[in-house]
Amino acid sequence: MELIYQGTYTEFRDELKGELTKTAESFVKIGYLLKVARDTDILKTSGYKDLEDFARGEFDLDKTQVSRFIRINDRFSVGGNSEKLMTGYADFGVRKLGLMLTLPDEINEDLSPDYTVSEIESIKETYDEEKKVTPIDDYMEKTEAKAVEGNKAARLAEIDILSAVIYQIGHDDPEVFVQMFESEDLCGDKDLFSVLAPGGESTHKVRIKGVGALLMVCTDKDVTITNMRTLAKETHFWKDANNAFESLMNTNCPIESDAKAAWQQVYGEPYPEKTEVAPVQQEAKPEKKPSKVVDHIKKESPKETKKESPKEPQNVRTTQSEPSQGHVNDISKADSVEELKGMMNKSDPHEDTEDKAEKSPESETRAAADNAVDKSEVAAVVKEEAAGIEQGSREGTWNTMLRSHNEARIITNSLRDTFTYDPEELGAEDIKEAMERLKKLQMHLEILMAGYEEIEKSK
């Protein structure tokens, strides 16, 4: 749609100045007027050369602020290019909508103006974590989840995501399970609404291994579950939620029991009792309004999040199963498969004298100049890495893949960070650097592919 402004430059400037002094609800119109300055000839008689010069000179708005207002108009105005704010976003305010710019519509449409900035930030934090999950991460997580016999939540998710989420919440927060177990409405049926949305509205974050982080938005009308990794979405009535919990009890609690005993029967673990604090250590604190966003996701330690092979190799050298940080850094600097192969050997303190003799300065120089990725060379890297293992060659290949997988993830994240900027904010050097990273990313992906092929052959 072509922008047309009926008025003089002075009228236009005064209108924009008036909007900037109003409440936050005017941000969409501000974005629209900035688009007018960008896409029409309204600045022709102003003495300013462009939008950036005008915004800085008249209103002390920097490039980032201008870009944010325009993107808010793009995202939240009617039709994406008008003065009118879309229905449902009128009372959010600039700070909240600034955060919501980075969230997909599937998540934003379940938020209300009652959510605070910090609550939306909490949702964004989990969504950003899920965005870092690469397809390889997702594949490996699903594979590991299937191998774990006790991962009932993942199996439930294949049949009924609502049951899976309720099951996971009960496991991660035993006290909430007890409240759900003891809740009853006037008819004696379970009443999960009173537990999960006591204020009439709440959002629960959970993570299921092999599925991803899930957002369960509870209102007085229904329950909506969104997979923050795939953005798949389902809506259920509270009756469905109550029935899902009842089914969980009927399947796993064949005998009458109290809430804590029921938890133990459902999850097959001892109920985790909290350590009581002595009265003298307790301090009176002012009551805090409960957050609408309830985070059930347990923060794992680095040791727990470290990816390992499904089966621990018996005769793998320490440097292969536990590469040092320096080893990882060296790999990230490789410019070719041949150079990568040399770095892998060089970082291994158990290498043979013959291996050292093969790495002449001339060969390393040639390798550094070779930016082409050859599949036969990639296969050689995988085979050579596993050659020193007397037994468990498959595990050796897996360790090589893990190293390249780690580097691919680092490169992917760095590329994502680079392209969060708008095109005009990127320089030629940024683009050149991104192209170099892409070459290295291709190299590590080829190693992963060759590794999978090698494992398939060994089956």
N, C-alpha and C positions, 0 to 999 in steps of 0.2 A: 504494500500500500504506500503510495507517494505521500510524503508529508507536505502539507500546505499551511502556512501561517498567515493569517489576515491581520496585519498590523505593522507598525514601524519598529525599528530596532529598539528605540527608547521604551516603547510599550512592552516589547518582548522582555527586555532587561528588567524592568520594574515588576513584571509578572513573575519572573523567575526569582527575583529578590524577595518578593512577598511569600512565595511558597517556601523558601528556605527558612523563613522566620516562623512558619507555622508548626503545627504538631507533626509527629512522625507519619501521620496518615497521608501526608502530601508527597512522600518519597516517589511514588509512581509518577506523579505529574512532573516532579523535578527531573526524573529520568527521561520523560517524554520531551520536556523543554530542552534538555541537553542534546537529545537526538535532533531536535529542530536546528540547534546551533551547528550540529555536525553534518546534517544531511540537506540543509537548504542554504540559500545565499543570504540569510538574515544578518550575518556578521559582515556583509560586504561594506557597509558604511560605518562599522564600529571602530575601525582602526586596529582590530585584532586580526592576526593572520590565520588562526584556526581555533577550534574548540578548546584545546588545552591552554592556549595563550589567554583566551577569553575567561575561562573558568578560574584560572590562577589570578588574573589581573582584577577581575570584578568581585570575586567571591572567596578568594584564597582556597580554592578547591584544588587538591593535587590530582595527578593522573589516576591514582588508585581509587580515590573517592568518586571521581567522574565515572570511571569504569563500573564501580559498584552500583551507582544509581541507574546507569543505563541497563546493566544486567538485571537489576530488580524489575525494571520496566519490561524488559524482554520476557521475564519469567512470570510475573504476577499481574500484568495488566491485561485487560480484556483484548483478546486477539494478539497479544504480544507486542502491540505497537500503538497504544492509545493512552489517553489521560485517565481512564477509569480502572480502578483496582478490581480484580476478580472477586466475585462473591466468596465470602469465607475467610478473606485475608485482611479485612478492614481494621481489626483491632490488634494486630500482631506488633507493629512497630518496627523501626528500621533494624535494630540490633537482632531481633529474632529472624526477620526475613533475610538479613545478611547471612545468618547461619543456614537458613533453609535453602538458600541458593545452592548450597553444596550437597543437599539431600535430594533424592529422587522424589518424584510426585507420589509414588506408591507409599512413601513414608509421610510426606508432608500432609497429605489429605486426611490423615488420621490425627493430626495435631490440632489443638485448639488454642486460642489466645491465652487460656489459663495456664499453659505451660510456661515456666520461667526460662530465662536465658540459660541458666545452668542446667536445667533439665533437658533442654534441646541440645546443649553441648554434650551431655552425657550420651544421648542417642547418636549424635554425630560421631563421637569418639569410637563407639562400637562399629558404626557403619564404615568409618575410615579403616579400622582394623580389618574388616571383611574385604575391603577393596584391595588390600595388600595381598590377599590370598590369590596366588597364581593358579592357572589350570593344573599345573604339575602338583602344587600343594594340595589342591582339592582332590586330585586323583589319588595321591598317596594317603591323604587322610581317610578317604572312603575305603581304600584297601586295608588300612590298619584297623579301621572301625569294624569291618566285617570279620577280621581275624580275632577280635576280642569277644569271647563268649558272653560276657556280662553286659555288653552294650545293648541293653533292651530298648533304650530310648530310640536308637537308630533303627532298630527293627520295627518298633511301633510307628515311627515316622513314615515308613513305606506304606503303611495301611491307613493310619489316621494321625495327622500332624497334631490335632488338638489333644489327643490322648498322650502323645509323646511329650508335648510341652508341659502338660500338667504333671506327668510322671517325673520329668526333669526338675521342675520347680520343687516338687515334694522331696526329691533327693538332695538338691543343693541347699534347700532351706527346710530342715526337719521341723522347725517351729511352725512354718506355714502349713506343712503337712498335717501337723497336730490340729491346727485351727480348721483346716478343711475337713478333717476326720470328725471333729466335734461339732461342726456347724450343722444347723437344721433350721428349716423354715417352719411355718405354723402347721404344715401337714406332716412334719417329721422327715421330709426329704432333705438331701444335701443342699446347701445354699452357698455355693462358691462365690457368688457376687459379693456377699457381705464380707468375705475374707480378702478377695483379690482386688476389689474396688470399693473399699469402705467409704471413700469420699465421693463415690459416684463416677469417678474417672481415674484411671491409672494405666501405666504402661510397664510391663514386665519384660526384662531382657534375660534370655537364657541362651546357652550354647550347647548344642548336641554334637558330639563327635561324629564326623562323617556327614553331617547335615549343614552345620554352620550356625551363626548367631540368628536368633529369632526374636521378633518383637511382637509381644502379645498386648494389644491395646484393648482395654476393658472400659466400656461405657455402660450406662444403665440399660441400653438397648441390646447390645450384642458384644461378641468377642471377635476381634480381627487379628489374624496371625500373618505376619510378613517375614519371609526369609530374606535377611539383609544381604545374603550372598547372591541369590538368584532373583530376588524381588517377586517371587511367587507369593500369591496372597489368597487367603481364605477367610470367610466370615461365618461365624456360628452363633446360634442362640445360646443363652445361659443354660437352657434345658439340656442342650448337647454337652456342655461342660460338666454339669452335674452328673449326667449319665455316664460320661467318660470316667469320672472319679469313682462312681459306684461300680462300674465294670472292673476297674483296677482293683477295688477291694474284693469283689466277688471272685476274681480270678486268683488273687494272691493271698487272701485271708480266709481260708476254709473254716477257721474256728473263731468264736467270739473272742475279742481281745480289746485292750485299751489302745489308745492312739500310738504310744511308743512301741508297744509290742507289734502293732500292725505295721509300723514303719519298718521294723526289723524283718517281718515276714515278706513285705513287698520288695525290699532292697537287698535282703540277705546279708545285712551288716549290723553290728551293734549300734544302737541308737547313740549318737554323739552327745553326751551330756556336757553342758557348759560348766566350766569351773567357776564356782561362786566366789565373789570378792568379799573380803571381810568388811563389816560395817564401817570400821574406822578408815578404810581406804576409799569409801564411796564419797563422792562429792555431789552436792546438789547442783543441778544444771537447769537452766530455764528450758521449758518445753519448746521443742522445735517443731514447726509445721512439717508433717511427713511429706516427703517428696512424691510427686506423681510417678516418677520413674524409679522402679525397683530393680536393682541390678542383682541378678542371681548368678552371674557369671563369676566363677572363682578365678582369681588371678593366679596363673601357674608360675612356678619358679622356672628360671632358665633351664635347669636340669630336666624338668618335666616336659618342657616344650621342645627340647632337642629331639630331632628326628633320628631314629636309629633303624637299622635293618630289622625285619621281622624276626629273624633268628640270629642270635649273637654268634659270630664265628669263633671257633675254638682255637685256631692257630694263626690269627691275624696279628701282624706286627702292630705295636702300639701307635706308631706314626700313621698307620692307615686308618685305624678305628678312631683315633683321637688326634686329628691334625691340629697343629698349633695355630695360634692366631697369625703368626708370621707366615706360616704356610698358606693360609687363606689369602693374605694380602699379596703374596708373591703370585699366586694364581691369577688374581684379579688384574695384574699388570701385564699378563701375557698378551702378545699381539698376534699370535698364530698358534696353530695346533702343535707345530714342532717346538716352538718356544715353551708352550705350556708343558709339553712332555719333558723338556729339559728341566723346568722348574720343579716338577713333581719329583724327578729323580734327585735333583740337587738338594731338595729339602729333606730327603730321607737319610738319616744318619746310618742306616744299615745297608746303604748301597754298596755294590761290589766295586773293586778297583777297576774292573773292565768297563763298568758303566761310566766312571769318571773319565777314563781315557777317551771315550767316544765323544765327549762334549768339548770339542776344540773351539777356540774363539771364532774361527772362520765359520764353523757350522752354526754357532749362536747368532753371528751377524747375518748369515743367510736366512736364518729362521725369523729374525726380527723383521726382515724386509718382506717376508711372505705373509700376505694378509688373506690369501685364498684358503678356504676350508675344503680339505679333501677327505671324503668319507673313509678312504682306506687308511689315511693317517689317523683319523679319529679312532677307528677300530684298533689301530696299533697302540694308541694311548691306553685304551681300556684293557687290551690283552697284556701289555707290559706291566700295568699296575697290578694285575692279578698274578703275574708270573712267579713272584716270590712266595706265594702261598702254597704250601705243600698240600693242604686240604682246604676245601671251602672256597674254590675259585669264584663261585657265584657271589659269595659275600664280598670278596675283594672287588669285583666289578661294581657291586652295589655301593661300596664306600667311595669309589671314584665318581659314581653318579651323584652321590650325596654332595660331594665337594662342588661339582659343576652345577648342581641344582642350587646350592647356596649362593654361588656367584651369579647365576642367572637371576635369582630373586633380588640380589643387591642391585644389579644393573637395571632390572625392571622397575624397581622402586625409585631409582635415581632418575630414570626417564620420565616416570610419572610426575615426579617433583618438578622436573624441568618444564613440562607442558601444562602445569597448572597456571602458568603465566599466559597472558594474552599475546598474540603474535607480535604486536608492536613493542612489547616489553622484552622480547628475545633478540639477542644480537647474533651476528654471523658466527662468532666464536661458540656461542651456545649450541647452534645447529651443527657445527663441525664436531663438537665434542659428543653430541648425541649420536651422530653418524658413526663415530669411532666406537661408542658403547654398543651400538647395534651390531657391529662386526664381532665384538667379543661375545655378545649375547648369542649370535648365530653359532659361534664356535662351541659354546657350552651346551646349546640345545642339540647340536650334532653329536656331542659326546653322550648326552643322555639317550638319544635315539639309538646310537651304536650299542650303548649299554643294555638297553631293553632287548635289542636283537641278539646280543651275546647271551643274555639270560634265557631267551626263548630257545636258542640252539642247545643250551646245556640241559634243558628239561628232558 
